[in-house]
Amino acid sequence: MVEVFAVLFLASIGAFAYLAYKLHQRGRQVWKRGVYIAWTLLGVLNFISGFSSGNMVIMVIGASLAFANVSAFLTSYVESELRVKKILEVVSGIIALGIIVYGYIITRSLILGVITLFILAMLFMAFAASYLQPVIR
């Protein structure tokens, strides 16, 4: 399981680093993009810290944070209509949510359970609002 997390994590970091390098060459709003890089780096450091100490909860939170920031960065700042970009942002978002849920299933940690319930409640509210919006109008 740790090897799967490590491979997925390193692949996403490589993809994110390449995109960050390409966007840095453009030179627009680099400081705003730096925030996503900083949060992704924080996720990487949490993952490494959890991996070295054997704390599965920290590893799960770090990996999820990194994948969520990659998805947010791709959505917000990569200006492309390529299908690969859309697939990468959706897959990294799903992986970020899946890591939290899978981490809760494996560890039965209270904090991961609360985060899982919050995610499920927000998804339910988003789908309910999207279906109710046309009815309200």
N, CA, C and O of each residue as an XYZ file, in Angstrom:
548
protein
N       0.823     -1.187      0.000
C       0.000      0.000      0.000
C       0.876      1.263      0.000
O       0.584      2.228     -0.706
N       1.937      1.243      0.790
C       2.817      2.406      0.864
C       3.503      2.633     -0.484
O       3.705      3.773     -0.901
N       3.856      1.541     -1.157
C       4.506      1.670     -2.451
C       3.572      2.298     -3.473
O       4.007      3.103     -4.297
N       2.286      1.936     -3.428
C       1.311      2.515     -4.352
C       1.178      4.007     -4.093
O       1.175      4.808     -5.028
N       1.067      4.384     -2.806
C       0.999      5.809     -2.464
C       2.249      6.539     -2.958
O       2.156      7.634     -3.514
N       3.400      5.935     -2.753
C       4.654      6.591     -3.129
C       4.752      6.775     -4.636
O       5.176      7.834     -5.099
N       4.368      5.765     -5.409
C       4.439      5.880     -6.869
C       3.462      6.928     -7.372
O       3.829      7.775     -8.187
N       2.217      6.883     -6.895
C       1.240      7.893     -7.315
C       1.670      9.290     -6.907
O       1.519     10.251     -7.662
N       2.196      9.383     -5.722
C       2.626     10.676     -5.208
C       3.772     11.236     -6.035
O       3.743     12.407     -6.412
N       4.770     10.429     -6.319
C       5.918     10.900     -7.093
C       5.533     11.233     -8.528
O       6.067     12.181     -9.104
N       4.612     10.465     -9.115
C       4.152     10.770    -10.471
C       3.425     12.109    -10.512
O       3.622     12.896    -11.437
N       2.591     12.366     -9.519
C       1.873     13.644     -9.503
C       2.822     14.814     -9.258
O       2.639     15.887     -9.833
N       3.818     14.621     -8.422
C       4.780     15.686     -8.169
C       5.568     15.992     -9.430
O       5.845     17.155     -9.722
N       5.934     14.958    -10.181
C       6.646     15.175    -11.443
C       5.805     15.945    -12.438
O       6.294     16.869    -13.088
N       4.537     15.569    -12.561
C       3.643     16.282    -13.478
C       3.449     17.723    -13.026
O       3.457     18.640    -13.847
N       3.276     17.922    -11.736
C       3.087     19.271    -11.211
C       4.340     20.119    -11.414
O       4.244     21.297    -11.758
N       5.503     19.531    -11.206
C       6.746     20.282    -11.380
C       6.923     20.714    -12.830
O       7.354     21.836    -13.097
N       6.594     19.832    -13.763
C       6.689     20.189    -15.180
C       5.733     21.327    -15.525
O       6.116     22.277    -16.209
N       4.491     21.232    -15.053
C       3.528     22.301    -15.330
C       3.933     23.609    -14.661
O       3.782     24.679    -15.250
N       4.443     23.532    -13.442
C       4.893     24.742    -12.762
C       6.054     25.386    -13.508
O       6.120     26.612    -13.604
N       6.961     24.586    -14.032
C       8.078     25.109    -14.805
C       7.575     25.798    -16.066
O       8.031     26.897    -16.384
N       6.654     25.184    -16.787
C       6.118     25.777    -18.011
C       5.377     27.078    -17.717
O       5.500     28.048    -18.465
N       4.614     27.099    -16.636
C       3.886     28.310    -16.301
C       4.812     29.410    -15.795
O       4.548     30.595    -15.998
N       5.887     29.018    -15.144
C       6.841     30.012    -14.675
C       7.510     30.721    -15.853
O       7.877     31.891    -15.748
N       7.666     30.024    -16.954
C       8.258     30.628    -18.132
C       7.358     31.724    -18.700
O       7.844     32.677    -19.309
N       6.072     31.590    -18.506
C       5.150     32.631    -19.000
C       5.270     33.921    -18.202
O       5.120     35.008    -18.760
N       5.535     33.817    -16.912
C       5.806     34.992    -16.103
C       4.600     35.777    -15.623
O       4.774     36.887    -15.119
N       3.397     35.263    -15.750
C       2.210     35.978    -15.290
C       1.752     35.430    -13.958
O       1.624     34.218    -13.787
N       1.511     36.302    -13.035
C       0.976     35.981    -11.715
C       1.723     34.822    -11.057
O       1.116     33.889    -10.531
N       3.020     34.902    -11.100
C       3.841     33.829    -10.552
C       3.654     33.726     -9.042
O       3.673     32.626     -8.489
N       3.477     34.850     -8.379
C       3.354     34.803     -6.926
C       2.086     34.101     -6.492
O       2.086     33.435     -5.457
N       0.992     34.225     -7.255
C      -0.240     33.510     -6.905
C      -0.068     32.010     -7.111
O      -0.570     31.200     -6.332
N       0.637     31.661     -8.154
C       0.890     30.240     -8.404
C       1.832     29.662     -7.362
O       1.798     28.466     -7.071
N       2.659     30.509     -6.814
C       3.575     30.059     -5.770
C       2.862     29.553     -4.535
O       3.385     28.712     -3.805
N       1.658     30.073     -4.302
C       0.869     29.599     -3.166
C       0.514     28.127     -3.362
O       0.613     27.333     -2.426
N       0.100     27.762     -4.575
C      -0.205     26.356     -4.840
C       1.039     25.493     -4.706
O       0.971     24.370     -4.205
N       2.164     26.012     -5.150
C       3.419     25.271     -5.021
C       3.768     25.089     -3.547
O       4.206     24.014     -3.138
N       3.573     26.136     -2.753
C       3.882     26.045     -1.324
C       2.981     25.027     -0.622
O       3.463     24.238      0.191
N       1.684     25.035     -0.926
C       0.777     24.069     -0.307
C       1.076     22.649     -0.764
O       0.962     21.703      0.016
N       1.458     22.499     -2.029
C       1.834     21.174     -2.509
C       3.107     20.708     -1.816
O       3.220     19.542     -1.436
N       4.053     21.606     -1.653
C       5.280     21.270     -0.935
C       4.971     20.891      0.509
O       5.587     19.974      1.053
N       4.032     21.580      1.128
C       3.615     21.233      2.484
C       3.029     19.820      2.519
O       3.299     19.054      3.444
N       2.230     19.481      1.514
C       1.694     18.125      1.434
C       2.788     17.093      1.256
O       2.747     16.026      1.868
N       3.774     17.409      0.414
C       4.909     16.497      0.207
C       5.675     16.298      1.509
O       6.039     15.176      1.864
N       5.912     17.392      2.213
C       6.644     17.291      3.478
C       5.851     16.513      4.522
O       6.435     15.758      5.299
N       4.516     16.688      4.554
C       3.692     15.892      5.461
C       3.762     14.417      5.103
O       3.864     13.562      5.983
N       3.707     14.120      3.813
C       3.787     12.726      3.380
C       5.119     12.111      3.780
O       5.160     10.996      4.299
N       6.202     12.832      3.540
C       7.533     12.330      3.889
C       7.669     12.171      5.401
O       8.237     11.188      5.877
N       7.150     13.134      6.151
C       7.198     13.049      7.610
C       6.418     11.841      8.117
O       6.892     11.105      8.982
N       5.219     11.645      7.573
C       4.427     10.485      7.976
C       5.074      9.179      7.560
O       5.005      8.189      8.289
N       5.700      9.170      6.396
C       6.370      7.961      5.909
C       7.555      7.607      6.791
O       7.764      6.440      7.120
N       8.338      8.623      7.175
C       9.527      8.352      7.986
C       9.164      7.962      9.422
O       9.871      7.177     10.053
N       8.060      8.513      9.934
C       7.675      8.180     11.304
C       6.714      7.000     11.377
O       6.449      6.484     12.463
N       6.196      6.572     10.245
C       5.253      5.456     10.232
C       3.841      5.856     10.595
O       3.014      4.991     10.884
N       3.542      7.143     10.589
C       2.206      7.636     10.933
C       1.354      7.687      9.668
O       1.549      8.552      8.814
N       0.433      6.777      9.557
C      -0.392      6.658      8.357
C      -1.314      7.862      8.172
O      -1.572      8.266      7.039
N      -1.808      8.435      9.253
C      -2.732      9.568      9.153
C      -2.034     10.773      8.522
O      -2.606     11.435      7.656
N      -0.815     11.058      8.946
C      -0.063     12.182      8.382
C       0.252     11.921      6.914
O       0.201     12.837      6.092
N       0.579     10.670      6.584
C       0.831     10.327      5.181
C      -0.411     10.564      4.336
O      -0.317     11.118      3.240
N      -1.567     10.154      4.829
C      -2.823     10.307      4.085
C      -3.148     11.779      3.899
O      -3.512     12.200      2.801
N      -3.024     12.552      4.944
C      -3.338     13.989      4.842
C      -2.362     14.686      3.905
O      -2.776     15.521      3.101
N      -1.084     14.364      3.989
C      -0.090     14.979      3.110
C      -0.313     14.641      1.650
O      -0.276     15.527      0.796
N      -0.543     13.375      1.353
C      -0.775     12.960     -0.034
C      -2.051     13.580     -0.580
O      -2.090     14.036     -1.723
N      -3.086     13.596      0.233
C      -4.347     14.193     -0.211
C      -4.200     15.693     -0.457
O      -4.744     16.223     -1.426
N      -3.474     16.364      0.409
C      -3.233     17.799      0.244
C      -2.473     18.076     -1.043
O      -2.799     19.018     -1.765
N      -1.479     17.278     -1.333
C      -0.698     17.468     -2.554
C      -1.562     17.241     -3.796
O      -1.531     18.053     -4.721
N      -2.328     16.157     -3.830
C      -3.170     15.880     -4.988
C      -4.265     16.932     -5.151
O      -4.584     17.319     -6.275
N      -4.842     17.397     -4.046
C      -5.885     18.424     -4.130
C      -5.321     19.726     -4.681
O      -5.990     20.407     -5.459
N      -4.108     20.081     -4.292
C      -3.505     21.304     -4.806
C      -3.116     21.190     -6.263
O      -3.192     22.171     -7.003
N      -2.703     20.016     -6.687
C      -2.423     19.810     -8.108
C      -3.709     19.997     -8.910
O      -3.701     20.651     -9.953
N      -4.805     19.429     -8.430
C      -6.086     19.580     -9.119
C      -6.532     21.039     -9.152
O      -6.975     21.530    -10.191
N      -6.416     21.729     -8.027
C      -6.813     23.141     -7.977
C      -5.936     24.002     -8.865
O      -6.425     24.918     -9.526
N      -4.642     23.712     -8.884
C      -3.727     24.464     -9.727
C      -4.067     24.270    -11.203
O      -4.114     25.236    -11.965
N      -4.303     23.032    -11.599
C      -4.653     22.762    -12.991
C      -5.957     23.450    -13.377
O      -6.081     23.992    -14.475
N      -6.918     23.426    -12.477
C      -8.204     24.058    -12.759
C      -8.088     25.571    -12.866
O      -8.696     26.183    -13.744
N      -7.313     26.172    -11.979
C      -7.271     27.629    -11.902
C      -6.316     28.284    -12.886
O      -6.635     29.335    -13.441
N      -5.164     27.694    -13.111
C      -4.118     28.433    -13.799
C      -3.615     27.851    -15.108
O      -2.945     28.558    -15.861
N      -3.903     26.612    -15.410
C      -3.428     26.062    -16.669
C      -4.489     26.340    -17.719
O      -5.599     25.809    -17.669
N      -4.118     27.187    -18.671
C      -5.063     27.604    -19.710
C      -4.882     26.718    -20.929
O      -4.063     26.996    -21.805
N      -5.653     25.656    -20.967
C      -5.545     24.720    -22.062
C      -6.875     23.999    -22.220
O      -7.570     23.728    -21.241
N      -7.208     23.701    -23.434
C      -8.415     22.939    -23.712
C      -8.081     21.494    -24.053
O      -8.930     20.758    -24.556
N      -6.865     21.094    -23.783
C      -6.463     19.731    -24.066
C      -7.209     18.754    -23.159
O      -7.469     19.043    -21.991
N      -7.538     17.626    -23.705
C      -8.250     16.604    -22.953
C      -7.385     16.052    -21.819
O      -7.903     15.667    -20.771
N      -6.077     16.016    -22.029
C      -5.161     15.498    -21.007
C      -5.216     16.361    -19.754
O      -5.192     15.833    -18.642
N      -5.288     17.671    -19.914
C      -5.359     18.576    -18.774
C      -6.625     18.340    -17.981
O      -6.588     18.287    -16.751
N      -7.740     18.198    -18.667
C      -9.012     17.959    -17.984
C      -9.001     16.618    -17.261
O      -9.494     16.507    -16.138
N      -8.442     15.609    -17.901
C      -8.361     14.291    -17.274
C      -7.464     14.347    -16.047
O      -7.798     13.768    -15.013
N      -6.317     15.042    -16.145
C      -5.398     15.148    -15.010
C      -6.040     15.855    -13.822
O      -5.863     15.432    -12.679
N      -6.786     16.932    -14.085
C      -7.379     17.639    -12.952
C      -8.484     16.829    -12.301
O      -8.620     16.863    -11.078
N      -9.273     16.107    -13.072
C     -10.333     15.286    -12.492
C      -9.741     14.091    -11.746
O     -10.173     13.770    -10.639
N      -8.761     13.439    -12.349
C      -8.157     12.266    -11.716
C      -7.441     12.656    -10.426
O      -7.552     11.945     -9.427
N      -6.712     13.767    -10.426
C      -6.019     14.160     -9.198
C      -7.010     14.579     -8.114
O      -6.745     14.368     -6.930
N      -8.131     15.162     -8.489
C      -9.172     15.473     -7.504
C      -9.808     14.230     -6.919
O     -10.048     14.152     -5.714
N     -10.080     13.258     -7.775
C     -10.671     12.006     -7.304
C      -9.675     11.248     -6.421
O     -10.061     10.663     -5.409
N      -8.410     11.259     -6.800
C      -7.397     10.591     -5.984
C      -7.291     11.265     -4.619
O      -7.149     10.585     -3.603
N      -7.359     12.598     -4.585
C      -7.274     13.312     -3.305
C      -8.418     12.898     -2.385
O      -8.206     12.671     -1.193
N      -9.616     12.800     -2.926
C     -10.757     12.371     -2.108
C     -10.655     10.890     -1.758
O     -10.970     10.486     -0.639
N     -10.218     10.093     -2.713
C     -10.096      8.660     -2.482
C      -9.053      8.311     -1.433
O      -9.226      7.352     -0.681
N      -7.978      9.077     -1.378
C      -6.936      8.824     -0.383
C      -7.493      9.025      1.022
O      -7.208      8.234      1.920
N      -8.281     10.071      1.216
C      -8.871     10.326      2.535
C      -9.806      9.187      2.935
O      -9.725      8.673      4.050
N     -10.693      8.796      2.018
C     -11.651      7.736      2.323
C     -10.931      6.410      2.564
O     -11.235      5.696      3.520
N      -9.984      6.088      1.698
C      -9.232      4.844      1.855
C      -8.416      4.865      3.149
O      -8.323      3.852      3.843
N      -7.831      6.008      3.469
C      -7.077      6.132      4.719
C      -7.961      5.920      5.930
O      -7.533      5.318      6.915
N      -9.202      6.414      5.865
C     -10.124      6.184      6.980
C     -10.493      4.707      7.095
O     -10.561      4.163      8.198
N     -10.729      4.067      5.963
C     -11.090      2.653      5.981
C      -9.959      1.814      6.582
O     -10.211      0.878      7.341
N      -8.735      2.148      6.244
C      -7.587      1.387      6.734
C      -7.292      1.683      8.203
O      -7.072      0.756      8.983
N      -7.285      2.969      8.596
C      -6.824      3.330      9.937
C      -7.938      3.494     10.959
O      -7.687      3.366     12.157
N      -9.149      3.771     10.524
C     -10.275      4.067     11.421
C      -9.946      5.242     12.352
O     -10.338      5.256     13.519
N      -9.228      6.212     11.816
C      -8.859      7.398     12.576
C     -10.045      8.354     12.665
O     -10.780      8.531     11.694
N     -10.227      8.962     13.822
C     -11.342      9.874     14.033
C     -11.240     11.093     13.122
O     -12.241     11.510     12.539
N     -10.050     11.669     12.991
C      -9.894     12.866     12.168
C     -10.185     12.567     10.704
O     -10.813     13.376     10.021
N      -9.737     11.417     10.214
C     -10.039     11.055      8.824
C     -11.524     10.750      8.657
O     -12.085     11.001      7.590
N     -12.166     10.218      9.680
C     -13.611      9.993      9.634
C     -14.380     11.298      9.544
O     -15.340     11.407      8.780
N     -13.964     12.283     10.320
C     -14.620     13.592     10.274
C     -14.415     14.248      8.912
O     -15.346     14.826      8.351
N     -13.202     14.158      8.385
C     -12.924     14.727      7.066
C     -13.746     14.013      5.997
O     -14.268     14.657      5.087
N     -13.867     12.688      6.096
C     -14.672     11.923      5.139
C     -16.132     12.337      5.202
O     -16.765     12.537      4.165
N     -16.674     12.468      6.412
C     -18.071     12.911      6.549
C     -18.270     14.314      5.990
O     -19.286     14.583      5.349
N     -17.323     15.205      6.222
C     -17.420     16.560      5.688
C     -17.414     16.545      4.166
O     -18.196     17.254      3.533
N     -16.532     15.739      3.574
C     -16.464     15.642      2.113
C     -17.779     15.098      1.555
O     -18.311     15.627      0.579
N     -18.293     14.051      2.174
C     -19.555     13.476      1.703
C     -20.712     14.464      1.834
O     -21.564     14.542      0.949
N     -20.748     15.221      2.937
C     -21.800     16.223      3.113
C     -21.693     17.324      2.063
O     -22.706     17.766      1.521
N     -20.485     17.764      1.776
C     -20.302     18.808      0.766
C     -20.670     18.310     -0.630
O     -21.274     19.048     -1.408
N     -20.311     17.065     -0.957
C     -20.702     16.500     -2.250
C     -22.219     16.383     -2.357
O     -22.795     16.689     -3.401
N     -22.867     15.941     -1.281
C     -24.328     15.850     -1.284
C     -24.960     17.225     -1.487
O     -25.897     17.370     -2.273
N     -24.450     18.230     -0.783
C     -24.998     19.583     -0.928
C     -24.754     20.134     -2.336
O     -25.614     20.825     -2.882
N     -23.612     19.841     -2.918
C     -23.316     20.331     -4.270
C     -24.258     19.707     -5.291
O     -24.782     20.403     -6.161
N     -24.476     18.398     -5.191
C     -25.397     17.749     -6.128
C     -26.838     18.204     -5.904
O     -27.581     18.409     -6.864
N     -27.231     18.360     -4.652
C     -28.592     18.822     -4.364
C     -28.803     20.239     -4.887
O     -29.847     20.539     -5.466
N     -27.829     21.100     -4.688
C     -27.956     22.475     -5.168
C     -27.985     22.534     -6.699
O     -28.706     23.349     -7.275
N     -27.212     21.682     -7.349
C     -27.196     21.696     -8.807
C     -28.524     21.199     -9.389
O     -28.929     21.635    -10.467
N     -29.185     20.312     -8.697
C     -30.490     19.850     -9.165
C     -31.614     20.810     -8.783
O     -32.601     20.924     -9.510
N     -31.478     21.493     -7.665
C     -32.529     22.408     -7.227
C     -32.442     23.782     -7.890
O     -33.449     24.488     -7.954
N     -31.300     24.171     -8.370
C     -31.138     25.497     -8.964
C     -32.080     25.731    -10.137
O     -32.722     26.780    -10.173
N     -32.204     24.810    -11.110
C     -33.155     25.059    -12.205
C     -34.608     25.112    -11.728
O     -35.416     25.847    -12.296
N     -34.943     24.348    -10.701
C     -36.310     24.353    -10.185
C     -36.623     25.683     -9.526
O     -37.730     26.201     -9.670
N     -35.665     26.239     -8.806
C     -35.864     27.518     -8.118
C     -36.016     28.652     -9.121
O     -36.818     29.560     -8.902
N     -35.269     28.618    -10.207
C     -35.355     29.684    -11.205
C     -36.651     29.570    -11.957
O     -36.922     30.376    -12.847
